[in-house]
């Protein structure tokens, strides 16, 4: 057998691995759907997608022409996305190998290029369903379904390849320093040139934008800038990528498709020819992920975090009660598992946005007002979404049920401590946000006319926001304890239509329970607040808020006592729940 | 410290020269050199953090050494990875398998990857030997820890490797499985494979290995047959492997470091 034939045979084995995996996974999911819980979740998931994609609702994707504002806005969005990968991108994208792949493929007689090609091919398992899903979501649009599918495939594949390429360059630079950067000089020059073009392009447009804002036509000025030749030039590669999706006719689609396909081919060549030694970081990353998976399934206790996260330290008082120790443990867990890069990226993006706004706004005090309003908006959003996002409570710990059960703590105390950890985390964001909103929002607004009224509103919110958040967290934790199969436990994010359906059903159930729990405190507190406002202005809100808070606190106390007894009777969580979490 | 074998023997097995691996400022392995000839079983021992895992990962091609060379069956692992890895099998202590491939499919996949032409004939007896025949259609999640280990062993042995790298090979096996595994290692060595075996079970190392490499702090502390190691260090006379290991890697060695 020639070397070439052997090599082809090995790559055929890799393609077989992908195909076999897809078939086996599909069969397993189909078997699972025989269980009522998954069947119900699957129905809910399908119903959800049917609802958002129902043609009778008139959902359609109007693409506009190649010169349309929408086209340029999408191109701008892609540019921002790609820039974020280069600036803040995670190295985990390119190195997303499983431990099985590291152990069985890295040691196998495969070239590095074959391994990279395998990963690129494997990515199609995600990309192709994404194309299908997008076709359903976007609904009717111009062009045949094949044209639209190919256009979307070009976009998704190019973006995936670019992300892989960018992270390989970053990885090479991290491992080899200057020599690593030299190896990717071509890619770096292209990216640097693009960055310079963007900065120069933006700087040339600032006077026009400032003039537009001064004339009270901010949106018009922004659109005009987007259509300016310099913006179009900067966005050219992204317009090229999007062009097939925006082509109004078959002829134009064909003309737009081939340059876009060339872009895909160029990316394939770039990534395959990138001789970055990704194996080591991949092996480390895979091992970390394996530990994380084992931890989610309660099979390991060592932290899965990177070194930077391990640096998170919180002092535990030496004479802390067991409840305080549990709160400490859960806050520490959050500090070591949250995506630090994401937080940094968001902060940097906010700073850049504020600097830009400061440049273009004639009166700088408007920026502070904007910050104040954003802070208030985020606080209120977190009342609803916070209990779903902040999960360092029983939802994180239920997979370690055996450990929890062995702790010398009463069930009610444990449930309250678990709840307190998440509440402290949430409040640590909400309260400063409220104070920022209070300080930066001028008192002359539709609700308050003075600092006194504004302070009354602040006090009311400082009372109401934490207790409503606590109730939201309680509902989520009760779900984890009473219906562990229905609530996402651990850090895993299960995929698939049935997972979406299960999430929808759980969210609907949680909202119903939350509404019921808030009904009496809300009615009594609200009535007192209305009476108070009519007699004492905005300060009259405070007694109503206090009454509502006391009633919710009583509910919390009673329900956590009951949940504590449930916890003490809970011997195990279903095996399948743990397996799904893994 | 280095050792060497005649060129013919070295080309048939594993040859490591000046292996060094740095992780940033940390030196995991420093200038490690050894050879394992055909039919030899080299026991790699050292305390936790000594550099054993890094050495095994370098030998198996998972990570690249910072400097130094590794030859597997005469092929440079860095320059000719495909022929080198064709001759190699790595059996890790914690086997991870493809979640959605059955036992039988794993073996089929490995057979295609390594170009095992007579896989159809080889797989059934291998499954029978490792008591996996009944589980041939099971997915890894449906297997016990020991059975997963057996499957990893089967994957490693299917292509008759000339070089075998084993990390704690008895982990998870029942007493019967341990006995069979030991017999398999000995049999493979007799058939001409060069074996590197890393384990904290010093009795196992003493029982199976023809030579021992003790590393500490990423460096070679001793290499050779136990008798030779003792002969070079008269103060170790009369000690068993456990005492020799502790003498060379214990407090005295730490002080020397």
Interface residues (C-beta under 8 A of the other chain):
Chain A: X1 X6 X7 X9 X10 X12 X13 X14 X16 X17 X20 X21 X24 X25 X28 X98 X99 X100 X101 X102 X103 X104 X106 X107 X108 X109 X110 X111 X112 X277 X279 X280 X283 X290 X579
Chain B: X57 X60 X61 X62 X63 X64 X81 X82 X83 X84 X85 X86 X88 X89 X90 X92 X95 X96 X97 X98 X99 X100 X101 X102 X105 X109 X110 X112 X113 X114 X115 X139 X141 X152 X155
